[in-house]
Amino acid sequence: MKKVAIIGAGLSGLTAAWQLQQAGIAVVVVEAKATAGGRIKTVTGKRGTPMEMGATWFGPQHVYLQQCMQALQLQRFQQWQGGYALVEAQGVQELYTMPPHSEPYFRIAGGTGTLIKALVAAVGEQHIHYQTPIRQITHQPQGITLTTRQGTTYTADAVILALPPQLAAHQIQFTPPLPSLLWQVMLQTQTWMNGSIKFAVEYATPFWKNEQPISSIFSDKGPAVEVYDHTDVTGQYVALKGFLSPAAQQLTDMQRKDAVIQQLVQYFGAPAANYLSYTDAIWWDEYIGCNAEQLRLSPHQNNGHPLYAQSYYQQQLWWAGAETAGHYGGYMDGAVEAGYRAANALLAGSLHAKMADKPV
Ligand SMILES: Cc1cc2nc3c(=O)[nH]c(=O)nc-3n(C[C@H](O)[C@H](O)[C@H](O)COP(=O)(O)OP(=O)(O)OC[C@H]3O[C@@H](n4cnc5c(N)ncnc54)[C@H](O)[C@@H]3O)c2cc1C
């Protein structure tokens, strides 16, 4: 095996690239966007507060993710879940004591983006080609050719698809076509969190931790339907972060910001109006796309389907990506698991091939 091309510089593609490099395999990661990370996107506020627009939390059960973090010497810290939950339902606001959680939730110290930064550094920037959206994959006896939207070509001995399967089905033309059963499964694989809108408001002080400390808010009115404390690991950089209702997509950027601040002022009074920065991310607008087909799928539908554990094109095409993971499909843990699985399967496959090539 000389060179492996990996499509997608998200958590899964980067994990696979890193694993293969450690085994001495040359890799090139081709990424559609100008930055790595995919559904992991940490923005930095005016005061330096790391705020997550994408993946944020993980639990003790997410062992693949934590193994990867350990290898990269990244620290975790516990999400604050104490104080009260403010619940707004049918115009009535009530405070509930947060139940003591048997299972804590964690975040990555410095923001989830530090995981991507560490992986990019481990793989090496020079092996990641940005703004390289793949539109065509052609399998030929001498290897696989990838063609970008701009018409540039890459040849490789094997390819790992590390993007959401439904997106691959919509964006990439495969020659020869992939098996029709796999194609159907790809079209019906739900892309986790596709369609969500996340926001964060950065503040100088955590006024929500005053007399009656509030660690989360749930509202049936919105536009913010869930809000959580987003204090960083040092305790010095603070924000409120959460999800907006889908209807907020109809609002302009300014209208969304104003509506969220107004809602927070209703709960906390004047201090909430004194924000430092506001950011949101509409994942419908992002590369993942959103269409009627996606909306009909149930959460995690076909995530971890056994067809994703198989190889195609004579062991030259493999799947990674969170949605293909056998455990915790759609989540960061699944992304890491799938990255390891693809790299290890490819290595095992190429070893078999080498042994078969040997004269007896
Ligand atoms: C709002 C939100 C909140 C989330 N919260 C959590 C959470 O709290 N905990 C958790 O565990 N998980 C969470 N997730 C899910 C988590 O982000 C994903 O599981 C993980 O990041 C997926 O990684 P991936 O590499 O499989 O895919 P992606 O991150 O989707 O990466 C795929 C990459 O492929 C690229 N690409 C796409 N098409 C092409 C193409 N044609 N050519 C080249 N490149 C292409 C994309 O640009 C992208 O960089 C959340 C996701 C979102 C959106």
PDBQT file of the ligand as one rigid body, heavy atoms in Angstrom, charges set to zero:
ROOT
HETATM    1  C1  LIG A 401     -24.559  21.306  16.248  1.00  0.00    +0.000 C 
HETATM    2  C2  LIG A 401     -23.899  19.999  16.539  1.00  0.00    +0.000 A 
HETATM    3  C3  LIG A 401     -23.741  19.580  17.848  1.00  0.00    +0.000 A 
HETATM    4  C4  LIG A 401     -23.130  18.365  18.140  1.00  0.00    +0.000 A 
HETATM    5  N1  LIG A 401     -22.941  18.008  19.437  1.00  0.00    +0.000 NA
HETATM    6  C5  LIG A 401     -22.275  16.871  19.722  1.00  0.00    +0.000 A 
HETATM    7  C6  LIG A 401     -21.947  16.560  21.071  1.00  0.00    +0.000 A 
HETATM    8  O1  LIG A 401     -22.225  17.338  21.999  1.00  0.00    +0.000 OA
HETATM    9  N2  LIG A 401     -21.292  15.384  21.306  1.00  0.00    +0.000 N 
HETATM   10  C7  LIG A 401     -20.926  14.522  20.293  1.00  0.00    +0.000 A 
HETATM   11  O2  LIG A 401     -20.327  13.486  20.582  1.00  0.00    +0.000 OA
HETATM   12  N3  LIG A 401     -21.198  14.814  19.003  1.00  0.00    +0.000 NA
HETATM   13  C8  LIG A 401     -21.854  15.968  18.696  1.00  0.00    +0.000 A 
HETATM   14  N4  LIG A 401     -22.094  16.298  17.400  1.00  0.00    +0.000 N 
HETATM   15  C9  LIG A 401     -21.695  15.341  16.351  1.00  0.00    +0.000 C 
HETATM   16  C10 LIG A 401     -20.188  15.425  16.022  1.00  0.00    +0.000 C 
HETATM   17  O3  LIG A 401     -19.902  16.727  15.628  1.00  0.00    +0.000 OA
HETATM   18  C11 LIG A 401     -19.854  14.422  14.918  1.00  0.00    +0.000 C 
HETATM   19  O4  LIG A 401     -20.079  13.115  15.380  1.00  0.00    +0.000 OA
HETATM   20  C12 LIG A 401     -18.405  14.447  14.431  1.00  0.00    +0.000 C 
HETATM   21  O5  LIG A 401     -17.826  15.712  14.442  1.00  0.00    +0.000 OA
HETATM   22  C13 LIG A 401     -18.416  13.853  13.023  1.00  0.00    +0.000 C 
HETATM   23  O6  LIG A 401     -17.118  13.767  12.524  1.00  0.00    +0.000 OA
HETATM   24  P1  LIG A 401     -16.900  13.130  11.077  1.00  0.00    +0.000 P 
HETATM   25  O7  LIG A 401     -15.456  13.292  10.766  1.00  0.00    +0.000 OA
HETATM   26  O8  LIG A 401     -17.482  11.772  11.004  1.00  0.00    +0.000 OA
HETATM   27  O9  LIG A 401     -17.791  13.997  10.074  1.00  0.00    +0.000 OA
HETATM   28  P2  LIG A 401     -17.759  15.557   9.772  1.00  0.00    +0.000 P 
HETATM   29  O10 LIG A 401     -17.362  16.326  10.950  1.00  0.00    +0.000 OA
HETATM   30  O11 LIG A 401     -19.068  15.850   9.135  1.00  0.00    +0.000 OA
HETATM   31  O12 LIG A 401     -16.578  15.693   8.697  1.00  0.00    +0.000 OA
HETATM   32  C14 LIG A 401     -16.755  15.412   7.328  1.00  0.00    +0.000 C 
HETATM   33  C15 LIG A 401     -15.813  16.309   6.542  1.00  0.00    +0.000 C 
HETATM   34  O13 LIG A 401     -15.938  15.992   5.153  1.00  0.00    +0.000 OA
HETATM   35  C16 LIG A 401     -15.892  17.183   4.392  1.00  0.00    +0.000 C 
HETATM   36  N5  LIG A 401     -16.529  16.923   3.109  1.00  0.00    +0.000 N 
HETATM   37  C17 LIG A 401     -17.853  16.796   2.865  1.00  0.00    +0.000 A 
HETATM   38  N6  LIG A 401     -18.050  16.545   1.550  1.00  0.00    +0.000 NA
HETATM   39  C18 LIG A 401     -16.829  16.501   0.966  1.00  0.00    +0.000 A 
HETATM   40  C19 LIG A 401     -16.370  16.289  -0.359  1.00  0.00    +0.000 A 
HETATM   41  N7  LIG A 401     -17.212  16.028  -1.367  1.00  0.00    +0.000 N 
HETATM   42  N8  LIG A 401     -15.030  16.336  -0.612  1.00  0.00    +0.000 NA
HETATM   43  C20 LIG A 401     -14.148  16.598   0.397  1.00  0.00    +0.000 A 
HETATM   44  N9  LIG A 401     -14.541  16.813   1.679  1.00  0.00    +0.000 NA
HETATM   45  C21 LIG A 401     -15.855  16.752   1.963  1.00  0.00    +0.000 A 
HETATM   46  C22 LIG A 401     -16.653  18.172   5.265  1.00  0.00    +0.000 C 
HETATM   47  O14 LIG A 401     -16.399  19.516   4.912  1.00  0.00    +0.000 OA
HETATM   48  C23 LIG A 401     -16.171  17.798   6.663  1.00  0.00    +0.000 C 
HETATM   49  O15 LIG A 401     -15.033  18.532   7.035  1.00  0.00    +0.000 OA
HETATM   50  C24 LIG A 401     -22.676  17.526  17.073  1.00  0.00    +0.000 A 
HETATM   51  C25 LIG A 401     -22.815  17.951  15.753  1.00  0.00    +0.000 A 
HETATM   52  C26 LIG A 401     -23.412  19.192  15.482  1.00  0.00    +0.000 A 
HETATM   53  C27 LIG A 401     -23.540  19.647  14.037  1.00  0.00    +0.000 C 
ENDROOT
TORSDOF 0
